[in-house]
Amino acid sequence: MIKFSDAVAIAIHSMITLASDEERLHTNKEIATMFNISSEHLAKVLQRLHKAGLVETIRGPKGGFKLTKPASQITLYDIYYEIEGEIRVHPCLFNKPVCALERCIFGDYFTNIRAKIKTFLQKTTLAKIVKNNRRNLELLSRLLSENISSSSRLPKKRKE
């Protein structure tokens, strides 16, 4: 399993939420509640996505966030890159050179993995994810609209 930073995870989850219903505005509170995350951290991530031109911010009591272009035109790589920059994979499992060999025992294995991850992220659009996960997204939306976010069906908010 690949480990993404919390900021990347928040960005991807938020963008999928925005893509799940592109016609309406989604609030910070709604998204934070949906994924049990800090609204302050979410605000910072959404601000970065706004500066990158991926998210539009509408201020005011009826404001919120929405995508700036169709979900079919935004890839996971677009989101990842705006939060973390280029994908980096350290060529050594020890994270520092410890071998006496001139060349790593793994050769180009980890470089190849990085390339495959990048290609996968570049080919995966928000629209594809929404299409393949429509049922889960509808369930989350229904739970929130029924105001049961404080019930036992949703996990307690974790402390950060």
C-alpha positions as CSV (number, residue, x, y, z in Angstrom):
1,M,0.0,0.0,0.0
2,I,1.2,3.5,-0.8
3,K,1.1,6.0,2.0
4,F,-0.1,9.5,1.0
5,S,0.3,12.4,3.3
6,D,-2.8,13.6,5.2
7,A,-3.0,16.7,3.0
8,V,-3.1,14.5,-0.2
9,A,-5.7,12.2,1.4
10,I,-7.8,15.2,2.4
11,A,-7.4,16.8,-1.0
12,I,-8.4,13.6,-2.9
13,H,-11.4,12.9,-0.7
14,S,-12.6,16.5,-0.9
15,M,-12.2,16.6,-4.7
16,I,-14.2,13.3,-5.0
17,T,-16.9,14.8,-2.9
18,L,-17.1,17.9,-5.0
19,A,-17.1,15.7,-8.1
20,S,-20.0,13.6,-6.8
21,D,-22.4,16.4,-7.2
22,E,-20.9,19.1,-9.4
23,E,-24.1,21.2,-9.5
24,R,-24.1,22.2,-5.9
25,L,-21.8,23.9,-3.5
26,H,-20.2,21.8,-0.7
27,T,-19.3,23.4,2.6
28,N,-16.1,23.0,4.6
29,K,-18.2,21.7,7.5
30,E,-20.0,19.1,5.3
31,I,-16.7,17.7,4.0
32,A,-15.0,17.8,7.3
33,T,-17.9,15.9,8.9
34,M,-18.1,13.4,6.1
35,F,-14.5,12.3,6.5
36,N,-14.1,13.0,10.2
37,I,-11.2,15.5,9.6
38,S,-10.2,18.9,11.0
39,S,-12.1,21.7,9.3
40,E,-9.0,23.9,9.8
41,H,-6.7,21.4,8.0
42,L,-9.4,21.0,5.3
43,A,-9.6,24.8,4.8
44,K,-5.8,24.9,4.2
45,V,-6.0,22.1,1.7
46,L,-8.9,23.6,-0.1
47,Q,-7.1,26.9,-0.2
48,R,-4.2,25.3,-1.9
49,L,-6.5,23.6,-4.4
50,H,-8.1,27.0,-5.1
51,K,-4.8,28.7,-5.7
52,A,-4.0,25.8,-8.1
53,G,-7.2,26.5,-10.0
54,L,-8.9,23.2,-9.3
55,V,-11.5,24.5,-6.8
56,E,-13.7,27.6,-6.9
57,T,-14.6,29.2,-3.6
58,I,-17.9,31.0,-3.1
59,R,-18.1,33.2,0.0
60,G,-21.1,34.0,2.1
61,P,-23.8,32.2,4.0
62,K,-24.8,30.1,1.0
63,G,-21.2,29.7,-0.2
64,G,-19.0,26.7,-0.5
65,F,-16.7,24.9,-2.9
66,K,-17.0,23.4,-6.3
67,L,-14.8,22.2,-9.1
68,T,-13.5,24.7,-11.6
69,K,-13.8,22.2,-14.5
70,P,-15.6,18.9,-15.2
71,A,-14.5,15.9,-13.1
72,S,-13.6,14.1,-16.3
73,Q,-10.8,16.6,-16.8
74,I,-9.2,16.4,-13.3
75,T,-6.9,13.5,-12.5
76,L,-5.7,12.2,-9.2
77,Y,-2.2,13.2,-10.4
78,D,-3.4,16.8,-10.8
79,I,-4.5,16.8,-7.2
80,Y,-1.4,15.0,-5.9
81,Y,1.0,17.3,-7.7
82,E,-0.7,20.5,-6.4
83,I,-0.3,19.3,-2.8
84,E,3.0,17.4,-2.8
85,G,4.7,18.2,-6.1
86,E,6.4,15.4,-8.1
87,I,6.1,11.8,-6.8
88,R,9.2,10.8,-5.1
89,V,10.2,7.3,-4.3
90,H,13.4,6.8,-2.4
91,P,15.5,4.2,-4.2
92,C,16.7,2.6,-1.0
93,L,14.5,0.8,1.5
94,F,16.8,2.0,4.3
95,N,16.3,5.6,3.2
96,K,20.0,6.0,3.3
97,P,22.9,4.3,1.5
98,V,24.1,1.4,3.6
99,C,25.2,-1.1,1.0
100,A,28.8,-1.6,0.0
101,L,27.6,-2.3,-3.6
102,E,28.2,0.1,-6.4
103,R,24.6,-0.3,-7.6
104,C,21.5,-1.0,-5.5
105,I,20.5,-4.6,-5.2
106,F,17.0,-3.7,-6.4
107,G,18.3,-2.0,-9.5
108,D,15.6,0.3,-11.1
109,Y,12.7,-1.5,-9.3
110,F,11.6,1.4,-7.2
111,T,12.0,3.9,-10.1
112,N,9.7,1.7,-12.2
113,I,7.2,1.6,-9.4
114,R,7.2,5.4,-9.2
115,A,6.5,5.5,-12.9
116,K,3.6,3.1,-12.7
117,I,2.1,5.0,-9.8
118,K,2.4,8.2,-11.7
119,T,0.8,6.7,-14.8
120,F,-2.1,5.3,-12.7
121,L,-2.7,8.6,-11.1
122,Q,-2.6,10.4,-14.4
123,K,-5.1,8.0,-16.0
124,T,-7.6,8.1,-13.1
125,T,-10.1,10.9,-13.3
126,L,-12.5,12.1,-10.6
127,A,-15.3,11.1,-12.9
128,K,-14.1,7.6,-13.1
129,I,-13.9,7.3,-9.3
130,V,-17.3,8.8,-8.8
131,K,-18.8,6.4,-11.4
132,N,-17.2,3.4,-9.7
133,N,-18.2,4.4,-6.2
134,R,-21.6,6.1,-6.6
135,R,-23.3,3.9,-4.0
136,N,-20.8,4.8,-1.2
137,L,-20.9,8.5,-2.0
138,E,-24.7,8.4,-2.0
139,L,-24.7,6.7,1.4
140,L,-22.4,9.3,2.9
141,S,-24.4,12.1,1.5
142,R,-27.7,10.6,2.8
143,L,-26.2,10.2,6.3
144,L,-25.2,13.8,6.4
145,S,-28.5,15.1,5.1
146,E,-30.3,13.1,7.7
147,N,-28.2,14.8,10.4
148,I,-27.0,11.6,12.0
149,S,-23.3,12.6,11.9
150,S,-23.3,12.4,15.7
151,S,-24.8,9.0,15.9
152,S,-22.8,5.8,16.3
153,R,-23.0,5.0,12.6
154,L,-20.2,7.5,12.0
155,P,-16.9,7.3,13.8
156,K,-16.1,9.8,16.5
157,K,-14.0,12.7,15.3
158,R,-10.3,11.9,15.8
159,K,-8.0,14.3,17.5
160,E,-5.2,15.7,15.4
